[in-house]
């Protein structure tokens, strides 16, 4: 059972989502405004996943996502009626792990939640001696922390998992479809643009290290290049 915070100013949507969460064995926590949602999240250390509407009163979902990414890698799924590509990219840049447009299928939403929770659990259970280093970058999988020349790099779960996948098999090219299957799961129903958005944000966060090592193989996918 997971404790899931659902933030939406439409009570009908909150009620619908909460009903499905309970039927699937989860415990929902509700918020109707952005400020309430952020306060609930900051005061409750047991939140396992955040379902977050973008257009909330008092504070929008993008800002909430940016705020929680300062201290937490909890999975965040955005729920929104805004379907433009710009809005989707803005959500990923704010630190969201997934993006679902309204109206949505509750069954599909539950699948997305299951995938996010499964990958979050797998990341937190990695062996405590698993440390990867490359040219100043160090991945400490026990602490779930990335540093470059001792500077901490804040990554979301998806960004961390992509980097770990690529660094662990440096020189190997992974297609977008392979990364979708490995990071999002075989039952993920999104498309390859999610991979591109996450890799672009990851490369930006890694700065000059990302420019030098995280390479796009056009028409195929991505790899970590060793100079």
FENZI-V74793 format. One line per field, one symbol per residue. ss: DSSP state (@ for helix, = for strand, . for the rest). phi: phi as a letter, one per 20 degrees, with the letter a starting at -180 (. if undefined). psi: psi as a letter, one per 40 degrees, with the letter a starting at -180 (. if undefined). A space follows every 50 residues. Layout:
# FENZI-V74793
ss: ???
phi: ???
psi: ???
This chain:
# FENZI-V74793
ss: ..=====...@@@@@@@@@@@@@...=====..@@@@@@@@@@.....== ===.......@@@@@@@@......======....@@@@@@@@@@...=== =....@@@@@@@@@@@@@@@@@@@......====..====....====.. ===...@@@@@@@@@@@@.....==@@@@@@@@@........@@@@@@@@ @@@@@@@@@@@@@====...====...
phi: .deceddbeefffgfffffffffenddecdbdcfffffffffecfefebc ecffedfmbffffgffffffcbdgfcdedbeedfggffffffffofebbc eefcegffgffffgffffffffffdfgfdecdcblnecddffelcdcclm efdecfgfffffffffffcgneedfgfffgffeeofefdecffffgffff ffffffmfffffdededgncrbbeddf
psi: hihhhhhhehdddddddddddddeeihihiheidddddddddeheehdih hhidgiidhiddddddddedeifhhhhhhieheidddddddddeeidihh iiiihddddddddddddddddddeeiieeghhihfehhhhddefihihfe hhhhiiddddddddddddfhdhhhidddddddddideheaiedddddddd dddddebddddddhihghecbiihhh.
